[in-house]
């Protein structure tokens, strides 16, 4: 059986860029941690604040090139590519875990999207590296050998953001980095690209990340004009210094996701963010649909958000019980 999740509806985006699909194929309600969370609560159950941030930033960019670093199944790449399909958005999903990479390719193909999915790890050097596979959850796989004790290792190809761009890929205008404590190394290997092209960057900062490396990365970003905002549902956000980021990321409570912004956030940003957040929060368990593969293809090709409809067909929450968990 196939799990279809509802996409967030945004009338301002529909009016400006055209209609987009009201459903995304999440493949199944089992398989990975993210898919299980989607099956239990739709898109609203997986980092809604971060979704709203990325959707807002992509809405504002004239040229849209999204780098999804630590993509997992490519959910964010699929979401942005679905919503902004008519804008020419280009997405590049980087996922080194072999089994998760295969799911990311399948998710892209089942949704009939055209973004790139690459089986590489992103770091501060080019070559081969050991990826440590967590026994806790595949979302915790990391290049950091000490992040999850007891992990097994596989050899993976490593690139830097700078090497990817030097190799001919378009420079990102928007980046999402979630690599389980290796964020400082990713930023270090992207500094030439960041300095030249000043992309918006969302980044997870875990308390267990190397504080010295993270401090250096944040200070380098600050020197080229970046401001740091903690991603939370309440707005407006206040900019933080590198020292404040380091202090807050060590606290037991609060969001681990941050936005590194090349310029101050405007009131228009926060208005758009709140509109997207409200839309994502409506994508709940009750809006999920479980169906067979053939019907899923029909739904994806026929159901869209447009200026004439106010809702999308749904089968109801009880049908989710048919999904294996």
QUICOR-V656456 format. One record per residue. N is the residue number from 1. RES is the residue in three letters. PSI is psi in radians with two decimals (NA if undefined). OMEGA is omega in radians with two decimals (NA if undefined). D_LAST is the distance of its C-alpha to the last C-alpha in Angstrom with 1 decimal. Layout:
BEGIN
n: <N | N>
res: <RES | RES>
psi: <PSI | PSI>
omega: <OMEGA | OMEGA>
d_last: <D_LAST | D_LAST>
END
This chain:
BEGIN
n: <1 | 2 | 3 | 4 | 5 | 6 | 7 | 8 | 9 | 10 | 11 | 12 | 13 | 14 | 15 | 16 | 17 | 18 | 19 | 20 | 21 | 22 | 23 | 24 | 25 | 26 | 27 | 28 | 29 | 30 | 31 | 32 | 33 | 34 | 35 | 36 | 37 | 38 | 39 | 40 | 41 | 42 | 43 | 44 | 45 | 46 | 47 | 48 | 49 | 50 | 51 | 52 | 53 | 54 | 55 | 56 | 57 | 58 | 59 | 60 | 61 | 62 | 63 | 64 | 65 | 66 | 67 | 68 | 69 | 70 | 71 | 72 | 73 | 74 | 75 | 76 | 77 | 78 | 79 | 80 | 81 | 82 | 83 | 84 | 85 | 86 | 87 | 88 | 89 | 90 | 91 | 92 | 93 | 94 | 95 | 96 | 97 | 98 | 99 | 100 | 101 | 102 | 103 | 104 | 105 | 106 | 107 | 108 | 109 | 110 | 111 | 112 | 113 | 114 | 115 | 116 | 117 | 118 | 119 | 120 | 121 | 122 | 123 | 124 | 125 | 126 | 127 | 128 | 129 | 130 | 131 | 132 | 133 | 134 | 135 | 136 | 137 | 138 | 139 | 140 | 141 | 142 | 143 | 144 | 145 | 146 | 147 | 148 | 149 | 150 | 151 | 152 | 153 | 154 | 155 | 156 | 157 | 158 | 159 | 160 | 161 | 162 | 163 | 164 | 165 | 166 | 167 | 168 | 169 | 170 | 171 | 172 | 173 | 174 | 175 | 176 | 177 | 178 | 179 | 180 | 181 | 182 | 183 | 184 | 185 | 186 | 187 | 188 | 189 | 190 | 191 | 192 | 193 | 194 | 195 | 196 | 197 | 198 | 199 | 200 | 201 | 202 | 203 | 204 | 205 | 206 | 207 | 208 | 209 | 210 | 211 | 212 | 213 | 214 | 215 | 216 | 217 | 218 | 219 | 220 | 221 | 222 | 223 | 224 | 225 | 226 | 227 | 228 | 229 | 230 | 231 | 232 | 233 | 234 | 235 | 236 | 237 | 238 | 239 | 240 | 241 | 242 | 243 | 244 | 245 | 246 | 247 | 248 | 249 | 250 | 251 | 252 | 253 | 254 | 255 | 256 | 257 | 258 | 259 | 260 | 261 | 262 | 263 | 264 | 265 | 266 | 267 | 268 | 269 | 270 | 271 | 272 | 273 | 274 | 275 | 276 | 277 | 278 | 279 | 280 | 281 | 282 | 283 | 284 | 285 | 286 | 287 | 288 | 289 | 290 | 291 | 292 | 293 | 294 | 295 | 296 | 297 | 298 | 299 | 300 | 301 | 302 | 303 | 304 | 305 | 306 | 307 | 308 | 309 | 310 | 311 | 312 | 313 | 314 | 315 | 316 | 317 | 318 | 319 | 320 | 321 | 322 | 323 | 324 | 325>
res: <UNK | UNK | UNK | UNK | UNK | UNK | UNK | UNK | UNK | UNK | UNK | UNK | UNK | UNK | UNK | UNK | UNK | UNK | UNK | UNK | UNK | UNK | UNK | UNK | UNK | UNK | UNK | UNK | UNK | UNK | UNK | UNK | UNK | UNK | UNK | UNK | UNK | UNK | UNK | UNK | UNK | UNK | UNK | UNK | UNK | UNK | UNK | UNK | UNK | UNK | UNK | UNK | UNK | UNK | UNK | UNK | UNK | UNK | UNK | UNK | UNK | UNK | UNK | UNK | UNK | UNK | UNK | UNK | UNK | UNK | UNK | UNK | UNK | UNK | UNK | UNK | UNK | UNK | UNK | UNK | UNK | UNK | UNK | UNK | UNK | UNK | UNK | UNK | UNK | UNK | UNK | UNK | UNK | UNK | UNK | UNK | UNK | UNK | UNK | UNK | UNK | UNK | UNK | UNK | UNK | UNK | UNK | UNK | UNK | UNK | UNK | UNK | UNK | UNK | UNK | UNK | UNK | UNK | UNK | UNK | UNK | UNK | UNK | UNK | UNK | UNK | UNK | UNK | UNK | UNK | UNK | UNK | UNK | UNK | UNK | UNK | UNK | UNK | UNK | UNK | UNK | UNK | UNK | UNK | UNK | UNK | UNK | UNK | UNK | UNK | UNK | UNK | UNK | UNK | UNK | UNK | UNK | UNK | UNK | UNK | UNK | UNK | UNK | UNK | UNK | UNK | UNK | UNK | UNK | UNK | UNK | UNK | UNK | UNK | UNK | UNK | UNK | UNK | UNK | UNK | UNK | UNK | UNK | UNK | UNK | UNK | UNK | UNK | UNK | UNK | UNK | UNK | UNK | UNK | UNK | UNK | UNK | UNK | UNK | UNK | UNK | UNK | UNK | UNK | UNK | UNK | UNK | UNK | UNK | UNK | UNK | UNK | UNK | UNK | UNK | UNK | UNK | UNK | UNK | UNK | UNK | UNK | UNK | UNK | UNK | UNK | UNK | UNK | UNK | UNK | UNK | UNK | UNK | UNK | UNK | UNK | UNK | UNK | UNK | UNK | UNK | UNK | UNK | UNK | UNK | UNK | UNK | UNK | UNK | UNK | UNK | UNK | UNK | UNK | UNK | UNK | UNK | UNK | UNK | UNK | UNK | UNK | UNK | UNK | UNK | UNK | UNK | UNK | UNK | UNK | UNK | UNK | UNK | UNK | UNK | UNK | UNK | UNK | UNK | UNK | UNK | UNK | UNK | UNK | UNK | UNK | UNK | UNK | UNK | UNK | UNK | UNK | UNK | UNK | UNK | UNK | UNK | UNK | UNK | UNK | UNK | UNK | UNK | UNK | UNK | UNK | UNK | UNK | UNK | UNK | UNK | UNK | UNK | UNK | UNK | UNK | UNK | UNK | UNK | UNK | UNK | UNK | UNK | UNK | UNK>
psi: <2.63 | 2.36 | 2.12 | 2.26 | 2.52 | 2.44 | 2.68 | 2.38 | 2.30 | 1.87 | -0.58 | -0.70 | -0.70 | -0.77 | -0.62 | -0.71 | -0.16 | 3.01 | 2.79 | 2.90 | 2.44 | -0.05 | 2.66 | 2.49 | 1.98 | 0.18 | -1.13 | 2.85 | 0.01 | -3.06 | -1.02 | 2.89 | -0.74 | -0.76 | -0.66 | -0.69 | -0.68 | -0.70 | -0.48 | -0.27 | 0.26 | -2.95 | -0.46 | -0.31 | 0.13 | 1.73 | 1.00 | -0.60 | -0.72 | -0.72 | -0.84 | -0.65 | -0.85 | -0.72 | -0.66 | -0.80 | -0.67 | -0.53 | -0.55 | -0.48 | 2.46 | -0.84 | 2.25 | 1.86 | 2.00 | 2.17 | 2.08 | 1.61 | 2.04 | 0.96 | -0.39 | -2.18 | 0.02 | 0.49 | -0.79 | -0.65 | -0.74 | -0.73 | -0.88 | -0.64 | -0.55 | -0.90 | -0.69 | 0.53 | -0.60 | 0.01 | -0.12 | 0.25 | 2.35 | 2.28 | 2.50 | 1.98 | 2.14 | 2.01 | 1.91 | -0.39 | 2.08 | -0.86 | -0.65 | -0.65 | -0.76 | -0.70 | -0.66 | -0.72 | -0.76 | -0.74 | -0.75 | -0.83 | -0.70 | -0.47 | 0.06 | 0.83 | 2.85 | 0.28 | 2.86 | 2.39 | 2.13 | 2.29 | 1.01 | 2.65 | 2.61 | 2.30 | -2.64 | 0.20 | 2.81 | 2.38 | -2.50 | 2.59 | 2.83 | 2.21 | 2.19 | 2.07 | 2.05 | 2.46 | -0.16 | -0.94 | 2.56 | -0.30 | -0.15 | 0.15 | 2.47 | 2.71 | -0.16 | 1.96 | -0.44 | 0.05 | -0.80 | 1.72 | 2.51 | 0.06 | 2.63 | 2.81 | 2.56 | 2.66 | 2.30 | 2.77 | 2.42 | 2.41 | 2.88 | 2.81 | -0.71 | -0.68 | -0.60 | -0.79 | -0.72 | -0.47 | -0.04 | -0.13 | 2.56 | 2.51 | 2.50 | 2.54 | -0.27 | 2.30 | 2.47 | 2.16 | 2.10 | 1.58 | 0.50 | 1.20 | -0.06 | 0.22 | -0.73 | -0.68 | -0.68 | -0.79 | -0.70 | -0.70 | 0.07 | 0.08 | -0.59 | -0.78 | -0.77 | -0.76 | -0.69 | -0.64 | -0.15 | 1.04 | 2.73 | 2.45 | 2.12 | 2.46 | 2.39 | 2.20 | 1.86 | 2.62 | -0.46 | -0.03 | 2.67 | 2.00 | -0.68 | -0.82 | -0.74 | -0.70 | -0.79 | -0.78 | -0.78 | -0.71 | -0.64 | -0.71 | -0.73 | -0.68 | -0.47 | 0.27 | 0.14 | 2.55 | 2.66 | 2.22 | 2.32 | 2.29 | 1.93 | 2.83 | -0.56 | 2.41 | 2.79 | 2.86 | 2.61 | 2.40 | 2.56 | 2.67 | 2.87 | -0.70 | -0.68 | -0.66 | -0.83 | -0.69 | -0.74 | -0.57 | -0.28 | -0.14 | 2.67 | -0.41 | 2.86 | 2.83 | 2.53 | -0.09 | 2.36 | 2.68 | 2.14 | 1.97 | 2.30 | -0.12 | 2.85 | 2.56 | 2.45 | 2.94 | -0.58 | -0.66 | -0.85 | -0.60 | -0.79 | -0.69 | -0.81 | -0.63 | -0.76 | -0.72 | -0.75 | -0.71 | -0.73 | -0.70 | -0.30 | -0.19 | 1.28 | -3.08 | -0.71 | -0.31 | -0.05 | 2.70 | 2.40 | 2.24 | 3.12 | 2.93 | -0.71 | -0.77 | -0.58 | -0.71 | -0.74 | -0.76 | -0.79 | -0.58 | -0.33 | -0.44 | 2.09 | 2.71 | 2.24 | -3.13 | -0.15 | -0.29 | 2.64 | -0.19 | 2.96 | 2.52 | 2.54 | 2.73 | -0.27 | 2.78 | -0.57 | -0.51 | -0.38 | -0.36 | -0.28 | -0.23 | 2.31 | 2.48 | NA>
omega: <-3.08 | 3.08 | 3.03 | 3.10 | 3.13 | 3.05 | 3.14 | 3.14 | 3.10 | -3.04 | 3.12 | 3.11 | 3.12 | -3.13 | -3.07 | -2.99 | -3.14 | -3.08 | 3.06 | -3.04 | 3.13 | 3.13 | 2.95 | 3.10 | 3.12 | 3.10 | -3.10 | 3.10 | 3.11 | 3.04 | 3.13 | 3.13 | -3.13 | 3.13 | 3.09 | 3.11 | 3.08 | -3.11 | -3.10 | -3.07 | -3.14 | -3.14 | 3.13 | -3.07 | 3.13 | 3.02 | -3.11 | 3.14 | 3.13 | 3.06 | -3.10 | 3.12 | -3.12 | 3.12 | 3.11 | -3.12 | 3.10 | 3.11 | -3.03 | -3.05 | 3.03 | 3.02 | -3.01 | 3.05 | -3.02 | 3.02 | -3.11 | -3.01 | -2.94 | -2.93 | -3.02 | -3.14 | 3.12 | -3.08 | -3.10 | 3.07 | 3.13 | -3.11 | -3.13 | 3.13 | 3.09 | -3.06 | -3.04 | -3.10 | -3.10 | -3.08 | -3.05 | 3.11 | 3.05 | 3.13 | 3.10 | -3.10 | -3.12 | -3.12 | -3.05 | -3.10 | -3.01 | -3.09 | 3.14 | 3.04 | 3.14 | 3.09 | 3.13 | 3.09 | -3.14 | 3.13 | 3.09 | -3.06 | 3.13 | 3.09 | 3.09 | 3.11 | -2.99 | -3.09 | -3.12 | 3.01 | -3.02 | -3.09 | -3.10 | 3.00 | 3.12 | -3.08 | 3.12 | 3.13 | -3.13 | 3.14 | 3.10 | 3.12 | 3.05 | 3.01 | -3.06 | -3.05 | -3.08 | 3.01 | -3.14 | -3.13 | -3.11 | 3.06 | -3.13 | 3.08 | -3.01 | 2.97 | 3.12 | -3.06 | -3.08 | -3.05 | 3.10 | -3.14 | 3.12 | -3.13 | 2.97 | -3.03 | 2.99 | 3.12 | -3.12 | 3.07 | -3.14 | 2.99 | 2.95 | 3.04 | 3.13 | 3.14 | 3.10 | 3.13 | 3.11 | 3.13 | 3.04 | 3.10 | 3.09 | 3.14 | -3.12 | 2.92 | -3.11 | 3.13 | 2.96 | -3.10 | 3.11 | -3.00 | 2.96 | 3.07 | -3.13 | -3.13 | 3.12 | 3.14 | 3.10 | 3.12 | 3.12 | -3.14 | -3.13 | -2.94 | 3.10 | 3.11 | -3.13 | -3.12 | -3.09 | -2.94 | 3.08 | 3.08 | 2.91 | -3.05 | 2.92 | -2.99 | 3.03 | 3.09 | -3.13 | 3.14 | -3.09 | 3.08 | -3.14 | -3.04 | -3.14 | 3.12 | -3.12 | 3.11 | 3.13 | -3.13 | -3.14 | 3.14 | 3.10 | 3.08 | 3.14 | -3.10 | 3.11 | 2.95 | -3.08 | 3.03 | -3.05 | -3.13 | 3.04 | -3.09 | -3.14 | -3.11 | -3.09 | 3.12 | 0.02 | 3.07 | 3.09 | 3.12 | -3.13 | 3.02 | 3.04 | 3.13 | 3.12 | 3.08 | -3.13 | -3.13 | -3.07 | -3.11 | 3.11 | -3.13 | -3.08 | -3.10 | 3.10 | -3.11 | 3.05 | -3.09 | -3.10 | 3.02 | 2.97 | -3.00 | 3.14 | 3.08 | -3.12 | 3.10 | -3.10 | 3.04 | 3.12 | 3.09 | -3.07 | 3.08 | 3.12 | 3.11 | -3.12 | 3.09 | 3.12 | -3.13 | 3.09 | -3.14 | 3.13 | -3.11 | 3.07 | -3.12 | -2.99 | 3.07 | -3.09 | -3.13 | 3.07 | 3.06 | 3.03 | -3.08 | 3.09 | -3.02 | -3.10 | 3.12 | 3.14 | 3.11 | -3.14 | 3.14 | -3.09 | -3.09 | -3.04 | -3.06 | 3.12 | 2.92 | 3.05 | -3.03 | -3.06 | -3.09 | -3.11 | -3.14 | -3.14 | 3.12 | 3.13 | -3.13 | 3.12 | -3.03 | -3.02 | -3.11 | 3.11 | -3.14 | 3.12 | -3.12 | 3.08 | -3.09 | NA>
d_last: <11.8 | 12.7 | 11.9 | 15.3 | 16.1 | 19.6 | 22.1 | 24.6 | 27.9 | 31.2 | 34.3 | 36.6 | 34.8 | 34.7 | 38.5 | 39.2 | 37.1 | 36.0 | 32.9 | 29.5 | 26.2 | 24.4 | 21.0 | 19.2 | 16.9 | 13.9 | 12.9 | 9.2 | 6.5 | 5.1 | 8.2 | 10.0 | 10.5 | 12.2 | 9.7 | 7.1 | 10.4 | 11.5 | 8.8 | 9.7 | 13.4 | 14.7 | 17.3 | 18.7 | 15.9 | 16.9 | 20.5 | 22.3 | 25.7 | 25.4 | 24.4 | 27.4 | 29.6 | 29.0 | 29.3 | 32.5 | 34.0 | 33.3 | 34.9 | 38.0 | 38.6 | 41.0 | 39.8 | 36.1 | 34.8 | 31.5 | 30.6 | 26.9 | 27.3 | 24.2 | 22.3 | 18.9 | 17.3 | 20.4 | 19.1 | 22.5 | 24.4 | 22.7 | 23.2 | 26.9 | 27.6 | 26.3 | 28.3 | 31.3 | 31.4 | 34.9 | 36.4 | 36.3 | 33.7 | 33.0 | 29.9 | 29.5 | 26.2 | 26.6 | 23.8 | 24.8 | 21.7 | 21.8 | 18.2 | 17.5 | 20.8 | 19.8 | 16.7 | 19.3 | 21.7 | 19.3 | 18.3 | 22.1 | 23.1 | 20.7 | 22.1 | 25.5 | 26.6 | 29.2 | 28.7 | 29.0 | 26.3 | 27.9 | 26.8 | 29.0 | 29.0 | 31.3 | 33.7 | 37.5 | 38.6 | 38.3 | 37.6 | 35.0 | 32.9 | 30.4 | 26.8 | 25.2 | 21.5 | 19.9 | 18.2 | 16.6 | 14.8 | 15.9 | 17.1 | 19.7 | 21.4 | 25.1 | 28.6 | 29.6 | 29.7 | 29.8 | 26.9 | 24.3 | 26.3 | 25.2 | 23.9 | 24.7 | 26.7 | 27.0 | 30.0 | 29.6 | 32.1 | 33.3 | 35.1 | 36.4 | 36.3 | 40.1 | 39.9 | 37.5 | 39.8 | 42.9 | 41.4 | 41.6 | 38.4 | 39.2 | 39.3 | 36.4 | 37.2 | 33.9 | 31.7 | 28.4 | 28.3 | 25.3 | 25.8 | 25.1 | 28.7 | 30.4 | 31.3 | 35.0 | 35.4 | 33.9 | 36.3 | 39.2 | 38.6 | 38.6 | 41.7 | 44.0 | 41.7 | 41.2 | 44.9 | 45.8 | 43.2 | 41.9 | 38.3 | 36.2 | 33.8 | 30.7 | 29.8 | 27.7 | 30.1 | 28.6 | 30.9 | 30.5 | 31.9 | 35.5 | 37.7 | 40.7 | 39.1 | 37.4 | 40.8 | 42.5 | 40.0 | 40.2 | 44.0 | 44.3 | 42.3 | 44.5 | 47.6 | 46.7 | 46.2 | 42.5 | 41.5 | 38.3 | 36.3 | 33.3 | 30.6 | 30.1 | 29.7 | 33.3 | 36.1 | 38.5 | 37.6 | 40.4 | 41.1 | 40.9 | 42.9 | 41.4 | 42.4 | 40.5 | 37.4 | 37.6 | 38.2 | 35.4 | 32.7 | 33.5 | 32.9 | 30.0 | 29.2 | 29.2 | 27.6 | 27.5 | 28.0 | 31.6 | 33.6 | 36.6 | 38.8 | 42.0 | 43.7 | 43.4 | 40.9 | 42.5 | 42.2 | 40.9 | 38.0 | 36.9 | 37.4 | 35.2 | 32.6 | 32.4 | 32.2 | 29.2 | 27.5 | 28.0 | 26.6 | 23.4 | 22.9 | 23.0 | 19.9 | 17.6 | 14.6 | 17.3 | 18.2 | 15.0 | 15.2 | 13.0 | 15.4 | 16.4 | 17.8 | 21.4 | 21.1 | 19.3 | 22.5 | 24.7 | 23.1 | 23.4 | 27.0 | 28.1 | 26.6 | 28.3 | 29.5 | 33.3 | 36.2 | 36.3 | 32.9 | 31.6 | 28.0 | 25.5 | 24.1 | 20.8 | 18.8 | 17.7 | 14.8 | 14.2 | 13.2 | 10.0 | 8.9 | 9.1 | 6.3 | 3.8 | 0.0>
END
